[in-house]
Amino acid sequence: MGKMIQLKPPLSEQEVRALKAGDEIVVTGTVYSARDMSHKRLCEVIKAGEQLPFDLDGAIIYFLGPTPAAPGQIIGAAGPTTSSRMDAFSPSLIQKGLKAMIGKGYRNGNVRQALKEYGAVHLSALGGAGALLSKLIVSAEVIAYQDLAAEAIRRLEVLNFPAIVAYDSHGRSIYGDQEG
């Protein structure tokens, strides 16, 4: 096991291109949560040429739809959603400056090509550990699409949030040559 790589968004292309599949990282700073429906809306906004609800340049999106927070908690269970559900939307967001995504599972060839072309990575978080991961989120605020409830976009502040580089910007993957 190597040293954990510290990432603090917004991420630069140089920083992202230095990451390799299998690197262990921890993220501290601002991450945005978004799932299927909010990804769809973001892509509709891009297509319409309108202003996005947050700056994608150097951003990290966590594929997350948290459970409701218990009284006194910042957020409910916050485990990653299956990444392939965002495959149709991710290339457009990567093209607009998104530098990293956090989820679980495989990404398709279009996403992998966008990672290479625009210098972005896909990170994998531990599925099934939502209660534990929620403890690393120190603040959560809905910033867009409140009508989507759990799928609303949230600005999260995370502290030492662990993940592994599953797909890097050079076409390598912890999954081998599998295309997803």
C-alpha positions in Angstrom: 0.0 0.0 0.0 1.4 3.4 -1.0 0.9 6.7 0.6 -2.7 8.2 0.3 -2.8 11.0 -2.2 -4.6 14.1 -0.9 -7.0 15.8 -3.3 -8.6 19.2 -2.7 -11.0 20.5 -5.3 -11.1 22.3 -7.6 -8.7 19.9 -9.3 -6.3 20.9 -12.1 -5.8 18.9 -15.2 -2.1 18.4 -14.3 -3.1 17.0 -10.8 -5.6 14.6 -12.4 -3.3 13.4 -15.1 -0.7 12.5 -12.4 -3.2 10.0 -10.9 -3.0 6.3 -11.9 -5.5 3.5 -11.7 -5.2 1.9 -8.3 -4.0 5.0 -6.5 -5.6 5.5 -3.1 -6.8 9.0 -2.5 -8.6 11.1 0.1 -10.7 14.1 -0.8 -11.0 17.1 1.5 -13.1 20.1 0.4 -16.2 20.7 -1.7 -17.8 17.8 -3.6 -21.2 18.0 -5.3 -23.7 15.1 -5.0 -25.8 14.2 -8.1 -27.6 11.2 -9.4 -29.5 10.2 -12.5 -32.3 12.8 -12.6 -30.0 15.7 -11.6 -27.4 14.6 -14.2 -30.2 14.6 -16.8 -31.2 18.2 -15.8 -27.5 19.4 -15.9 -27.2 18.0 -19.4 -30.4 19.8 -20.5 -29.0 23.1 -19.1 -25.8 22.6 -21.0 -27.7 21.8 -24.2 -29.8 24.9 -23.8 -26.7 27.0 -23.2 -27.9 28.1 -19.8 -26.0 28.7 -16.6 -25.2 25.6 -14.5 -26.1 25.7 -10.8 -22.4 25.2 -9.9 -19.0 25.6 -11.6 -18.0 22.3 -13.1 -14.4 23.5 -13.8 -12.2 21.2 -11.6 -15.2 19.9 -9.7 -15.9 16.4 -8.2 -19.4 14.9 -8.4 -20.3 12.1 -6.0 -23.0 9.8 -7.4 -25.1 10.0 -4.2 -28.7 10.1 -3.2 -28.5 10.1 0.6 -31.1 8.8 3.0 -32.9 11.4 5.1 -30.7 12.7 8.0 -31.7 11.6 11.5 -32.2 14.4 14.0 -28.9 16.1 14.8 -27.2 14.6 11.8 -25.8 16.5 8.8 -26.8 13.8 6.2 -28.2 10.3 6.2 -26.4 7.2 4.8 -24.2 8.4 2.0 -23.0 5.4 0.0 -22.2 5.6 -3.7 -24.7 4.9 -6.5 -23.9 2.6 -9.4 -21.8 4.7 -11.8 -23.1 3.2 -15.0 -26.4 4.9 -14.4 -24.7 8.2 -15.2 -22.8 7.0 -18.3 -25.1 8.7 -20.8 -24.5 12.1 -19.0 -20.9 12.0 -17.8 -19.1 12.8 -21.1 -21.0 16.2 -21.5 -20.1 17.1 -17.9 -16.5 16.1 -18.4 -16.3 18.2 -21.5 -17.5 21.2 -19.5 -14.7 20.8 -16.9 -15.7 18.1 -14.5 -12.4 16.5 -13.3 -13.6 13.6 -11.1 -16.6 11.5 -10.3 -17.1 9.2 -7.3 -19.3 6.1 -7.6 -19.1 2.3 -7.7 -18.7 -0.1 -10.6 -17.9 0.1 -14.2 -18.0 2.9 -16.8 -18.6 2.5 -20.5 -16.3 3.2 -23.4 -17.7 6.7 -24.0 -17.0 7.8 -20.5 -13.5 6.3 -20.6 -12.8 8.1 -23.8 -13.9 11.4 -22.3 -11.7 10.8 -19.3 -8.7 10.5 -21.6 -9.6 13.3 -23.9 -10.3 15.9 -21.2 -8.1 14.8 -18.4 -10.5 13.4 -15.8 -10.8 10.4 -13.5 -13.4 8.1 -12.1 -13.0 7.2 -8.4 -14.6 4.3 -6.7 -15.9 4.5 -3.1 -16.7 1.6 -0.9 -20.3 0.4 -1.6 -22.3 -0.7 1.4 -20.6 1.7 3.7 -23.0 4.6 3.5 -23.4 5.1 7.3 -19.6 5.2 7.7 -19.0 7.5 4.7 -21.7 9.9 5.9 -19.5 10.6 9.0 -16.9 12.1 6.6 -19.3 14.7 5.3 -19.1 17.8 7.6 -21.7 19.9 5.8 -24.5 19.4 3.2 -26.6 22.0 1.5 -29.1 21.5 -1.3 -28.1 24.0 -4.0 -30.3 22.9 -7.0 -33.3 20.8 -8.0 -34.8 20.5 -4.5 -37.9 19.0 -6.1 -35.8 15.8 -6.7 -35.6 15.2 -3.0 -32.7 12.6 -2.4 -31.5 13.3 -6.0 -31.2 17.1 -5.5 -27.8 18.5 -6.0 -26.0 19.1 -2.7 -22.8 21.0 -2.0 -21.0 18.7 0.4 -17.9 19.5 2.5 -15.9 16.3 3.0 -13.0 15.6 5.3 -10.5 12.8 4.3 -13.1 11.0 2.1 -11.4 7.8 0.8 -11.6 6.4 -2.7 -9.5 4.5 -5.3 -8.8 5.7 -8.8 -10.8 3.2 -10.8 -10.3 4.7 -14.2 -7.5 7.2 -14.9 -7.0 9.7 -17.7 -4.6 7.4 -19.5 -7.1 4.6 -20.3 -6.1 2.4 -17.4 -8.5 0.8 -15.0 -8.5 -1.3 -11.8 -10.9 -3.5 -13.7 -8.4 -4.4 -16.5 -9.5 -3.9 -20.0 -13.2 -4.4 -19.3 -15.3 -1.8 -21.2 -18.5 -1.9 -19.0 
